Amino acid sequence: MRGGIVQTPPLSAGSLPGITRQVLLELGRKIGVSIVESSLGLEDLYRSDEVFVTSTKRKVQPVGQVEDHRVPQVPGAVTQCLVRAFSDYVGKFCEFRTVKPEDGL
């Protein structure tokens, strides 16, 4: 994230078409966070205000350092906003209930 805009590499650059990534692309539009696909190099990461990665297991994970370069905001406001939005999204689609023995599995 730099200058208020989240940038992610396009799938054509080798990014995996992850579910978490896709959900964030959709959520960004809904909550007013600009997320664009663009070619990125290591220098882009060095100049970023915030850096995070997404995965099914780790969800939205802030990154504090890229090689020897510290990321200025960890987690930054935009990352925190996306973490909350993703958590809310998951919560809406996952209901937890107690399974009673008579219900079976």
N, CA, C and O atoms as a GROMACS GRO file, in nm:
protein
  420
    1MET      N    1   0.085  -0.116   0.000
    1MET     CA    2   0.000   0.000   0.000
    1MET      C    3   0.090   0.122   0.000
    1MET      O    4   0.183   0.134   0.080
    2ARG      N    5   0.060   0.212  -0.091
    2ARG     CA    6   0.137   0.336  -0.098
    2ARG      C    7   0.044   0.448  -0.140
    2ARG      O    8  -0.030   0.435  -0.238
    3GLY      N    9   0.049   0.557  -0.065
    3GLY     CA   10  -0.034   0.672  -0.099
    3GLY      C   11  -0.182   0.643  -0.096
    3GLY      O   12  -0.258   0.703  -0.173
    4GLY      N   13  -0.225   0.554  -0.010
    4GLY     CA   14  -0.367   0.523   0.004
    4GLY      C   15  -0.420   0.422  -0.096
    4GLY      O   16  -0.540   0.393  -0.096
    5ILE      N   17  -0.335   0.369  -0.181
    5ILE     CA   18  -0.379   0.272  -0.281
    5ILE      C   19  -0.309   0.139  -0.258
    5ILE      O   20  -0.186   0.133  -0.251
    6VAL      N   21  -0.387   0.034  -0.245
    6VAL     CA   22  -0.332  -0.100  -0.231
    6VAL      C   23  -0.303  -0.152  -0.371
    6VAL      O   24  -0.387  -0.144  -0.460
    7GLN      N   25  -0.182  -0.204  -0.388
    7GLN     CA   26  -0.144  -0.261  -0.517
    7GLN      C   27  -0.114  -0.410  -0.497
    7GLN      O   28  -0.051  -0.450  -0.399
    8THR      N   29  -0.159  -0.488  -0.592
    8THR     CA   30  -0.133  -0.632  -0.589
    8THR      C   31  -0.091  -0.675  -0.728
    8THR      O   32  -0.142  -0.624  -0.828
    9PRO      N   33   0.002  -0.768  -0.736
    9PRO     CA   34   0.043  -0.814  -0.869
    9PRO      C   35  -0.073  -0.885  -0.938
    9PRO      O   36  -0.155  -0.949  -0.872
   10PRO      N   37  -0.081  -0.874  -1.070
   10PRO     CA   38  -0.186  -0.946  -1.143
   10PRO      C   39  -0.155  -1.096  -1.145
   10PRO      O   40  -0.041  -1.137  -1.123
   11LEU      N   41  -0.255  -1.175  -1.171
   11LEU     CA   42  -0.236  -1.320  -1.178
   11LEU      C   43  -0.135  -1.356  -1.286
   11LEU      O   44  -0.063  -1.455  -1.274
   12SER      N   45  -0.128  -1.275  -1.392
   12SER     CA   46  -0.034  -1.302  -1.501
   12SER      C   47   0.112  -1.289  -1.456
   12SER      O   48   0.202  -1.337  -1.524
   13ALA      N   49   0.136  -1.224  -1.340
   13ALA     CA   50   0.272  -1.210  -1.288
   13ALA      C   51   0.311  -1.326  -1.198
   13ALA      O   52   0.422  -1.330  -1.144
   14GLY      N   53   0.220  -1.421  -1.183
   14GLY     CA   54   0.252  -1.538  -1.102
   14GLY      C   55   0.181  -1.543  -0.969
   14GLY      O   56   0.199  -1.638  -0.893
   15SER      N   57   0.101  -1.442  -0.938
   15SER     CA   58   0.023  -1.446  -0.814
   15SER      C   59  -0.075  -1.562  -0.821
   15SER      O   60  -0.127  -1.594  -0.927
   16LEU      N   61  -0.098  -1.622  -0.707
   16LEU     CA   62  -0.196  -1.731  -0.703
   16LEU      C   63  -0.337  -1.672  -0.693
   16LEU      O   64  -0.357  -1.570  -0.627
   17PRO      N   65  -0.433  -1.735  -0.758
   17PRO     CA   66  -0.570  -1.685  -0.754
   17PRO      C   67  -0.640  -1.727  -0.624
   17PRO      O   68  -0.737  -1.803  -0.626
   18GLY      N   69  -0.588  -1.678  -0.513
   18GLY     CA   70  -0.640  -1.718  -0.383
   18GLY      C   71  -0.777  -1.660  -0.352
   18GLY      O   72  -0.815  -1.554  -0.402
   19ILE      N   73  -0.850  -1.732  -0.270
   19ILE     CA   74  -0.984  -1.689  -0.229
   19ILE      C   75  -0.975  -1.561  -0.147
   19ILE      O   76  -1.053  -1.468  -0.168
   20THR      N   77  -0.881  -1.555  -0.054
   20THR     CA   78  -0.867  -1.437   0.031
   20THR      C   79  -0.835  -1.314  -0.054
   20THR      O   80  -0.892  -1.207  -0.032
   21ARG      N   81  -0.747  -1.329  -0.150
   21ARG     CA   82  -0.712  -1.219  -0.241
   21ARG      C   83  -0.836  -1.172  -0.316
   21ARG      O   84  -0.861  -1.051  -0.324
   22GLN      N   85  -0.912  -1.265  -0.370
   22GLN     CA   86  -1.031  -1.229  -0.447
   22GLN      C   87  -1.136  -1.160  -0.360
   22GLN      O   88  -1.197  -1.062  -0.402
   23VAL      N   89  -1.155  -1.210  -0.239
   23VAL     CA   90  -1.251  -1.147  -0.148
   23VAL      C   91  -1.208  -1.004  -0.117
   23VAL      O   92  -1.291  -0.914  -0.115
   24LEU      N   93  -1.078  -0.983  -0.093
   24LEU     CA   94  -1.030  -0.847  -0.063
   24LEU      C   95  -1.046  -0.754  -0.182
   24LEU      O   96  -1.077  -0.636  -0.164
   25LEU      N   97  -1.026  -0.805  -0.303
   25LEU     CA   98  -1.048  -0.720  -0.422
   25LEU      C   99  -1.193  -0.673  -0.426
   25LEU      O  100  -1.221  -0.558  -0.459
   26GLU      N  101  -1.285  -0.762  -0.393
   26GLU     CA  102  -1.428  -0.726  -0.392
   26GLU      C  103  -1.462  -0.636  -0.273
   26GLU      O  104  -1.534  -0.537  -0.289
   27LEU      N  105  -1.410  -0.669  -0.156
   27LEU     CA  106  -1.440  -0.589  -0.036
   27LEU      C  107  -1.384  -0.447  -0.047
   27LEU      O  108  -1.447  -0.352  -0.002
   28GLY      N  109  -1.267  -0.435  -0.107
   28GLY     CA  110  -1.205  -0.303  -0.122
   28GLY      C  111  -1.300  -0.205  -0.188
   28GLY      O  112  -1.315  -0.092  -0.143
   29ARG      N  113  -1.362  -0.248  -0.296
   29ARG     CA  114  -1.457  -0.161  -0.367
   29ARG      C  115  -1.574  -0.123  -0.277
   29ARG      O  116  -1.619  -0.009  -0.279
   30LYS      N  117  -1.622  -0.219  -0.199
   30LYS     CA  118  -1.739  -0.196  -0.114
   30LYS      C  119  -1.711  -0.102   0.003
   30LYS      O  120  -1.799  -0.027   0.045
   31ILE      N  121  -1.588  -0.106   0.055
   31ILE     CA  122  -1.558  -0.025   0.175
   31ILE      C  123  -1.476   0.099   0.143
   31ILE      O  124  -1.434   0.172   0.233
   32GLY      N  125  -1.452   0.123   0.015
   32GLY     CA  126  -1.382   0.246  -0.025
   32GLY      C  127  -1.232   0.241  -0.020
   32GLY      O  128  -1.167   0.346  -0.014
   33VAL      N  129  -1.174   0.121  -0.023
   33VAL     CA  130  -1.028   0.107  -0.028
   33VAL      C  131  -0.991   0.076  -0.173
   33VAL      O  132  -1.037  -0.022  -0.230
   34SER      N  133  -0.908   0.161  -0.231
   34SER     CA  134  -0.865   0.140  -0.369
   34SER      C  135  -0.764   0.027  -0.375
   34SER      O  136  -0.658   0.033  -0.313
   35ILE      N  137  -0.798  -0.077  -0.451
   35ILE     CA  138  -0.707  -0.190  -0.472
   35ILE      C  139  -0.694  -0.208  -0.622
   35ILE      O  140  -0.793  -0.229  -0.692
   36VAL      N  141  -0.571  -0.200  -0.670
   36VAL     CA  142  -0.546  -0.213  -0.813
   36VAL      C  143  -0.442  -0.321  -0.839
   36VAL      O  144  -0.354  -0.344  -0.756
   37GLU      N  145  -0.453  -0.384  -0.952
   37GLU     CA  146  -0.352  -0.480  -0.994
   37GLU      C  147  -0.248  -0.405  -1.076
   37GLU      O  148  -0.282  -0.332  -1.170
   38SER      N  149  -0.122  -0.424  -1.040
   38SER     CA  150  -0.014  -0.360  -1.115
   38SER      C  151   0.114  -0.441  -1.097
   38SER      O  152   0.132  -0.510  -0.997
   39SER      N  153   0.201  -0.430  -1.197
   39SER     CA  154   0.330  -0.499  -1.188
   39SER      C  155   0.412  -0.434  -1.078
   39SER      O  156   0.423  -0.312  -1.071
   40LEU      N  157   0.469  -0.516  -0.992
   40LEU     CA  158   0.544  -0.466  -0.878
   40LEU      C  159   0.682  -0.531  -0.874
   40LEU      O  160   0.698  -0.648  -0.907
   41GLY      N  161   0.779  -0.452  -0.833
   41GLY     CA  162   0.913  -0.504  -0.813
   41GLY      C  163   0.953  -0.487  -0.668
   41GLY      O  164   0.877  -0.433  -0.587
   42LEU      N  165   1.070  -0.532  -0.635
   42LEU     CA  166   1.120  -0.522  -0.499
   42LEU      C  167   1.126  -0.376  -0.451
   42LEU      O  168   1.096  -0.347  -0.336
   43GLU      N  169   1.165  -0.286  -0.540
   43GLU     CA  170   1.171  -0.143  -0.503
   43GLU      C  171   1.034  -0.089  -0.463
   43GLU      O  172   1.025  -0.003  -0.376
   44ASP      N  173   0.929  -0.140  -0.525
   44ASP     CA  174   0.794  -0.098  -0.487
   44ASP      C  175   0.764  -0.138  -0.343
   44ASP      O  176   0.701  -0.062  -0.269
   45LEU      N  177   0.807  -0.256  -0.304
   45LEU     CA  178   0.788  -0.298  -0.165
   45LEU      C  179   0.868  -0.210  -0.070
   45LEU      O  180   0.818  -0.175   0.037
   46TYR      N  181   0.989  -0.175  -0.107
   46TYR     CA  182   1.072  -0.089  -0.022
   46TYR      C  183   1.007   0.048   0.000
   46TYR      O  184   1.021   0.106   0.108
   47ARG      N  185   0.937   0.100  -0.100
   47ARG     CA  186   0.876   0.232  -0.091
   47ARG      C  187   0.734   0.231  -0.033
   47ARG      O  188   0.671   0.336  -0.021
   48SER      N  189   0.684   0.114   0.001
   48SER     CA  190   0.546   0.100   0.049
   48SER      C  191   0.529   0.157   0.189
   48SER      O  192   0.619   0.150   0.273
   49ASP      N  193   0.411   0.214   0.212
   49ASP     CA  194   0.373   0.261   0.346
   49ASP      C  195   0.332   0.144   0.433
   49ASP      O  196   0.359   0.142   0.553
   50GLU      N  197   0.265   0.046   0.372
   50GLU     CA  198   0.219  -0.074   0.440
   50GLU      C  199   0.240  -0.192   0.345
   50GLU      O  200   0.233  -0.177   0.223
   51VAL      N  201   0.265  -0.308   0.403
   51VAL     CA  202   0.277  -0.431   0.325
   51VAL      C  203   0.202  -0.539   0.400
   51VAL      O  204   0.213  -0.550   0.522
   52PHE      N  205   0.126  -0.619   0.327
   52PHE     CA  206   0.062  -0.735   0.387
   52PHE      C  207   0.054  -0.846   0.282
   52PHE      O  208   0.062  -0.820   0.162
   53VAL      N  209   0.037  -0.967   0.330
   53VAL     CA  210   0.016  -1.081   0.242
   53VAL      C  211  -0.118  -1.143   0.279
   53VAL      O  212  -0.168  -1.125   0.390
   54THR      N  213  -0.174  -1.216   0.186
   54THR     CA  214  -0.300  -1.284   0.212
   54THR      C  215  -0.283  -1.433   0.189
   54THR      O  216  -0.207  -1.476   0.102
   55SER      N  217  -0.354  -1.510   0.266
   55SER     CA  218  -0.358  -1.654   0.244
   55SER      C  219  -0.481  -1.708   0.316
   55SER      O  220  -0.536  -1.645   0.406
   56THR      N  221  -0.522  -1.825   0.274
   56THR     CA  222  -0.639  -1.886   0.338
   56THR      C  223  -0.612  -1.912   0.485
   56THR      O  224  -0.699  -1.890   0.569
   57LYS      N  225  -0.493  -1.959   0.516
   57LYS     CA  226  -0.461  -1.993   0.655
   57LYS      C  227  -0.432  -1.869   0.741
   57LYS      O  228  -0.477  -1.862   0.855
   58ARG      N  229  -0.358  -1.772   0.686
   58ARG     CA  230  -0.318  -1.655   0.765
   58ARG      C  231  -0.407  -1.534   0.744
   58ARG      O  232  -0.389  -1.432   0.810
   59LYS      N  233  -0.502  -1.543   0.653
   59LYS     CA  234  -0.595  -1.436   0.620
   59LYS      C  235  -0.520  -1.314   0.569
   59LYS      O  236  -0.460  -1.320   0.462
   60VAL      N  237  -0.523  -1.202   0.643
   60VAL     CA  238  -0.450  -1.080   0.604
   60VAL      C  239  -0.340  -1.061   0.708
   60VAL      O  240  -0.367  -1.030   0.824
   61GLN      N  241  -0.216  -1.080   0.665
   61GLN     CA  242  -0.103  -1.079   0.758
   61GLN      C  243  -0.011  -0.960   0.730
   61GLN      O  244   0.050  -0.954   0.624
   62PRO      N  245   0.000  -0.865   0.826
   62PRO     CA  246   0.092  -0.752   0.806
   62PRO      C  247   0.237  -0.799   0.796
   62PRO      O  248   0.276  -0.898   0.857
   63VAL      N  249   0.316  -0.726   0.718
   63VAL     CA  250   0.458  -0.754   0.702
   63VAL      C  251   0.535  -0.635   0.759
   63VAL      O  252   0.507  -0.520   0.724
   64GLY      N  253   0.630  -0.662   0.846
   64GLY     CA  254   0.705  -0.556   0.911
   64GLY      C  255   0.838  -0.522   0.846
   64GLY      O  256   0.893  -0.414   0.868
   65GLN      N  257   0.889  -0.615   0.765
   65GLN     CA  258   1.021  -0.593   0.707
   65GLN      C  259   1.031  -0.671   0.576
   65GLN      O  260   0.986  -0.785   0.566
   66VAL      N  261   1.090  -0.606   0.476
   66VAL     CA  262   1.120  -0.670   0.348
   66VAL      C  263   1.270  -0.662   0.330
   66VAL      O  264   1.325  -0.554   0.308
   67GLU      N  265   1.336  -0.776   0.338
   67GLU     CA  266   1.482  -0.783   0.342
   67GLU      C  267   1.532  -0.692   0.454
   67GLU      O  268   1.491  -0.710   0.569
   68ASP      N  269   1.619  -0.593   0.424
   68ASP     CA  270   1.671  -0.504   0.529
   68ASP      C  271   1.588  -0.378   0.547
   68ASP      O  272   1.625  -0.291   0.627
   69HIS      N  273   1.479  -0.366   0.476
   69HIS     CA  274   1.396  -0.244   0.481
   69HIS      C  275   1.275  -0.265   0.572
   69HIS      O  276   1.195  -0.356   0.552
   70ARG      N  277   1.264  -0.178   0.672
   70ARG     CA  278   1.149  -0.184   0.761
   70ARG      C  279   1.031  -0.112   0.697
   70ARG      O  280   1.047  -0.008   0.634
   71VAL      N  281   0.913  -0.170   0.714
   71VAL     CA  282   0.790  -0.110   0.664
   71VAL      C  283   0.746  -0.006   0.767
   71VAL      O  284   0.739  -0.036   0.886
   72PRO      N  285   0.716   0.119   0.723
   72PRO     CA  286   0.685   0.226   0.818
   72PRO      C  287   0.565   0.203   0.909
   72PRO      O  288   0.571   0.239   1.027
   73GLN      N  289   0.458   0.143   0.859
   73GLN     CA  290   0.336   0.127   0.937
   73GLN      C  291   0.299  -0.021   0.946
   73GLN      O  292   0.262  -0.082   0.845
   74VAL      N  293   0.310  -0.078   1.067
   74VAL     CA  294   0.282  -0.221   1.084
   74VAL      C  295   0.198  -0.243   1.208
   74VAL      O  296   0.247  -0.215   1.317
   75PRO      N  297   0.077  -0.291   1.201
   75PRO     CA  298  -0.003  -0.285   1.080
   75PRO      C  299  -0.053  -0.143   1.060
   75PRO      O  300  -0.083  -0.073   1.157
   76GLY      N  301  -0.063  -0.102   0.939
   76GLY     CA  302  -0.112   0.031   0.907
   76GLY      C  303  -0.263   0.038   0.910
   76GLY      O  304  -0.331  -0.064   0.924
   77ALA      N  305  -0.315   0.158   0.897
   77ALA     CA  306  -0.460   0.180   0.905
   77ALA      C  307  -0.536   0.106   0.795
   77ALA      O  308  -0.642   0.050   0.820
   78VAL      N  309  -0.482   0.105   0.674
   78VAL     CA  310  -0.551   0.037   0.564
   78VAL      C  311  -0.549  -0.114   0.586
   78VAL      O  312  -0.649  -0.182   0.565
   79THR      N  313  -0.435  -0.166   0.629
   79THR     CA  314  -0.426  -0.309   0.659
   79THR      C  315  -0.527  -0.346   0.767
   79THR      O  316  -0.597  -0.447   0.755
   80GLN      N  317  -0.533  -0.266   0.873
   80GLN     CA  318  -0.628  -0.293   0.981
   80GLN      C  319  -0.772  -0.289   0.931
   80GLN      O  320  -0.854  -0.371   0.972
   81CYS      N  321  -0.802  -0.196   0.844
   81CYS     CA  322  -0.936  -0.185   0.786
   81CYS      C  323  -0.969  -0.311   0.707
   81CYS      O  324  -1.080  -0.364   0.719
   82LEU      N  325  -0.875  -0.359   0.628
   82LEU     CA  326  -0.898  -0.480   0.549
   82LEU      C  327  -0.908  -0.605   0.637
   82LEU      O  328  -0.985  -0.696   0.607
   83VAL      N  329  -0.830  -0.609   0.744
   83VAL     CA  330  -0.839  -0.721   0.839
   83VAL      C  331  -0.980  -0.726   0.898
   83VAL      O  332  -1.042  -0.833   0.904
   84ARG      N  333  -1.031  -0.610   0.941
   84ARG     CA  334  -1.166  -0.606   1.000
   84ARG      C  335  -1.272  -0.643   0.897
   84ARG      O  336  -1.364  -0.720   0.926
   85ALA      N  337  -1.260  -0.589   0.777
   85ALA     CA  338  -1.359  -0.617   0.672
   85ALA      C  339  -1.359  -0.766   0.637
   85ALA      O  340  -1.466  -0.826   0.620
   86PHE      N  341  -1.241  -0.825   0.627
   86PHE     CA  342  -1.233  -0.967   0.595
   86PHE      C  343  -1.291  -1.051   0.708
   86PHE      O  344  -1.364  -1.147   0.684
   87SER      N  345  -1.260  -1.014   0.831
   87SER     CA  346  -1.313  -1.086   0.947
   87SER      C  347  -1.465  -1.078   0.951
   87SER      O  348  -1.532  -1.178   0.976
   88ASP      N  349  -1.520  -0.960   0.926
   88ASP     CA  350  -1.666  -0.943   0.921
   88ASP      C  351  -1.727  -1.028   0.810
   88ASP      O  352  -1.831  -1.090   0.829
   89TYR      N  353  -1.662  -1.030   0.694
   89TYR     CA  354  -1.709  -1.108   0.580
   89TYR      C  355  -1.716  -1.256   0.617
   89TYR      O  356  -1.817  -1.322   0.592
   90VAL      N  357  -1.609  -1.307   0.675
   90VAL     CA  358  -1.604  -1.448   0.714
   90VAL      C  359  -1.711  -1.477   0.819
   90VAL      O  360  -1.779  -1.580   0.813
   91GLY      N  361  -1.726  -1.386   0.916
   91GLY     CA  362  -1.825  -1.405   1.021
   91GLY      C  363  -1.967  -1.416   0.970
   91GLY      O  364  -2.049  -1.488   1.026
   92LYS      N  365  -1.997  -1.344   0.862
   92LYS     CA  366  -2.131  -1.348   0.805
   92LYS      C  367  -2.162  -1.483   0.740
   92LYS      O  368  -2.278  -1.522   0.731
   93PHE      N  369  -2.060  -1.552   0.695
   93PHE     CA  370  -2.080  -1.677   0.623
   93PHE      C  371  -2.048  -1.802   0.704
   93PHE      O  372  -2.066  -1.914   0.657
   94CYS      N  373  -2.002  -1.781   0.823
   94CYS     CA  374  -1.969  -1.896   0.908
   94CYS      C  375  -2.050  -1.888   1.035
   94CYS      O  376  -2.028  -1.801   1.119
   95GLU      N  377  -2.143  -1.978   1.050
   95GLU     CA  378  -2.220  -1.984   1.173
   95GLU      C  379  -2.167  -2.100   1.256
   95GLU      O  380  -2.144  -2.210   1.206
   96PHE      N  381  -2.149  -2.071   1.382
   96PHE     CA  382  -2.105  -2.176   1.472
   96PHE      C  383  -2.223  -2.215   1.559
   96PHE      O  384  -2.294  -2.129   1.611
   97ARG      N  385  -2.244  -2.342   1.573
   97ARG     CA  386  -2.349  -2.386   1.662
   97ARG      C  387  -2.300  -2.510   1.735
   97ARG      O  388  -2.209  -2.580   1.690
   98THR      N  389  -2.361  -2.535   1.846
   98THR     CA  390  -2.327  -2.653   1.924
   98THR      C  391  -2.397  -2.773   1.862
   98THR      O  392  -2.518  -2.770   1.839
   99VAL      N  393  -2.322  -2.877   1.836
   99VAL     CA  394  -2.380  -3.000   1.784
   99VAL      C  395  -2.422  -3.086   1.903
   99VAL      O  396  -2.341  -3.118   1.990
  100LYS      N  397  -2.548  -3.122   1.904
  100LYS     CA  398  -2.600  -3.206   2.011
  100LYS      C  399  -2.588  -3.351   1.966
  100LYS      O  400  -2.596  -3.380   1.846
  101PRO      N  401  -2.570  -3.442   2.060
  101PRO     CA  402  -2.557  -3.584   2.022
  101PRO      C  403  -2.672  -3.633   1.936
  101PRO      O  404  -2.652  -3.714   1.846
  102GLU      N  405  -2.793  -3.584   1.961
  102GLU     CA  406  -2.908  -3.632   1.884
  102GLU      C  407  -2.909  -3.577   1.742
  102GLU      O  408  -2.979  -3.631   1.656
  103ASP      N  409  -2.831  -3.469   1.715
  103ASP     CA  410  -2.824  -3.414   1.581
  103ASP      C  411  -2.737  -3.501   1.490
  103ASP      O  412  -2.754  -3.499   1.368
  104GLY      N  413  -2.645  -3.576   1.547
  104GLY     CA  414  -2.550  -3.651   1.467
  104GLY      C  415  -2.447  -3.556   1.407
  104GLY      O  416  -2.447  -3.437   1.437
  105LEU      N  417  -2.361  -3.608   1.324
  105LEU     CA  418  -2.258  -3.523   1.261
  105LEU      C  419  -2.290  -3.493   1.121
  105LEU      O  420  -2.214  -3.424   1.054
   0.00000   0.00000   0.00000
